[in-house]
Amino acid sequence: MPRWIAFGGLVAFMVNVPTVSKSFRRPLNLPREDLKGAWLQGLDMEGADMNNVNLQGANFAGANLRNVNLQNASLQGAKPQEGSFTKCTP
């Protein structure tokens, strides 16, 4: 019986791990970085501070860019997924 209780507790913990880990997540802080030509495809960048970042030619296809600060960022030639910059701070 104690084995089943321990097993049940382990399963319950494993089910809650994704929700708990998201609460410990910290947004990226990348002001003034040079990410020219960077491969950022599928990356979760929600809430990132990318003020004055060089993103020329970067690939953002499938990246989560909600609430990203791209003020004064250089985006010439960047390859975003259609509509991915709609919720970014200009």
FENNOR-V83352 format. One record per residue. PHI is phi in whole degrees, -180 to 180 (* if undefined). OMEGA is omega as a letter, one per 40 degrees, with the letter a starting at -180 (none if undefined). BURIAL is I if it has 16 or more other ideal C-beta (glycine too) atoms within 10 Angstrom, else O. Layout:
<<PHI OMEGA BURIAL> <PHI OMEGA BURIAL>>
This chain:
<<* i O> <-61 i O> <-64 a O> <-68 i O> <-67 i O> <-64 i O> <-64 i O> <-63 i O> <-65 i O> <-64 i O> <-63 i O> <-61 i O> <-64 a O> <-64 i O> <-69 a O> <-88 a O> <-59 a O> <-61 a O> <-75 i O> <-70 a O> <-65 i O> <-67 i O> <-73 i O> <-93 a O> <-70 i O> <-118 a O> <-66 i O> <-69 i O> <-125 a O> <-125 a I> <-65 i O> <62 i O> <-85 i I> <-105 a O> <-114 a I> <-60 i O> <71 a O> <-68 i I> <-96 a O> <-112 a I> <-65 i O> <76 a O> <-77 i I> <-88 a O> <-116 a I> <-55 i O> <76 a I> <-69 i I> <-99 a I> <-122 a I> <-70 i I> <62 a O> <-91 i I> <-89 a I> <-117 a I> <-61 i I> <74 a O> <-71 i I> <-105 a I> <-108 a I> <-55 i O> <78 a O> <-78 i I> <-89 a I> <-116 i I> <-68 i O> <58 i O> <-84 i I> <-89 i I> <-113 a I> <-62 a O> <61 i O> <-77 i I> <-93 a I> <-116 a I> <-60 i O> <75 i O> <-67 a I> <-113 i O> <-82 i I> <-71 a O> <-54 i O> <82 a O> <-74 a I> <-94 a O> <-67 a O> <-108 i O> <-89 i I> <-80 a O> <-71 none O>>
